[in-house]
Amino acid sequence: MRGWARWGALFGLGAVLGTAFDYIHVYYNVLTYAHADFHGTSLRFVPLEFGLSAVAGSVAARGLARRCPPPAVGAGRFALDFALLAVAYLATGWLNGNHALTALALVPLAVVSLATRRTGFTLAAAAAAGALGPLSEMVVHAAGIFSYTFADPVPYWLPLLWVVAAGLFVDVPLVLGVVGR
């Protein structure tokens, strides 16, 4: 895969995976969309949001890779990060409304994500995701696109979810060759 095709694949994977994970939040009523158009979600917004997030995260990862060597990513690592994020999203759904218990459930997932790949690149990516992800969601909330059911503007466990998500955000561009080793 070459050039723009890699970026297109990255956008597509972000759109599909992000929409699937986000739907867990819709299903468990963690959040609601102001203009839902498909089973409670917004197919006009969510795929675009996550596709662009994947591209933006990859652009940031390329810049970070100039300062810190990115980690190796194989099928096993990708599967682990995918599973961690799936469990994290399910936990936020199952525990919806109990922010303390949700945060407590996300801590070990974030620890496993970081402790099993201790590199400067991974730590920096997780820190950036944990800070910038919730800020971006606050902007989207302020624009009236969606709202969390039991939090205003966002739940305090959200940075932990973004730290876990950073693992998969790093894996996809590395696997696609958008960020080089």
C-alpha positions, 0 to 999 in steps of 0.5 A, a space after each residue: 500500500 502506498 502514499 494516500 492509500 495508507 492514509 485512506 486505509 487509516 481513515 477507514 479503519 478509524 471510522 469503522 473501529 471508532 464507530 463500533 466502539 462508540 456504539 457501545 456507549 450509545 447502546 449502554 446510554 453512556 452518551 446520546 447524540 443530538 441528531 441520531 440517524 441510525 439506532 441512536 448514533 449519528 452516522 453523519 458525524 461519528 465515522 467522520 470524527 473517528 476517521 479524522 481522529 485516526 489521521 490526526 493521531 497519526 500525524 502527531 505520531 509521525 512527529 513524535 517518532 522523530 524524537 522517540 523510536 516507535 515500538 514494534 507492533 505485531 499481531 499479538 500486540 495489536 490483538 492485546 490493544 484491541 482487547 484492552 480497548 474493547 474491555 474498557 469500552 464495555 466496562 464504561 457501558 456496564 458501569 454507566 453512572 458509577 464514575 468511581 467504579 468505572 475509573 477503578 475498572 479502567 486503571 488496571 487496563 491502562 496499567 497493562 497497556 502502558 506496562 507491557 510496552 514501556 517506551 518513551 513513544 508509548 508514554 508520550 502518546 498515552 499522555 497526549 491522548 489522555 489530555 487532548 482526547 477529553 478536551 476534544 470531546 468537551 469541544 464536541 459537547 459544547 457544540 451540542 453534537 452529543 452529551 454524556 448521560 451522567 456527566 457534564 461535560 465529560 466523565 472524569 474517567 474519560 482520560 483513562 479510556 483515552 490512555 487505553 485507546 492510545 495503544 490502538 491509536 499507535 498500532 494502526 499507523 505503525 502496522 499500515 506504515 504511516 509511521 515508520 520505525 
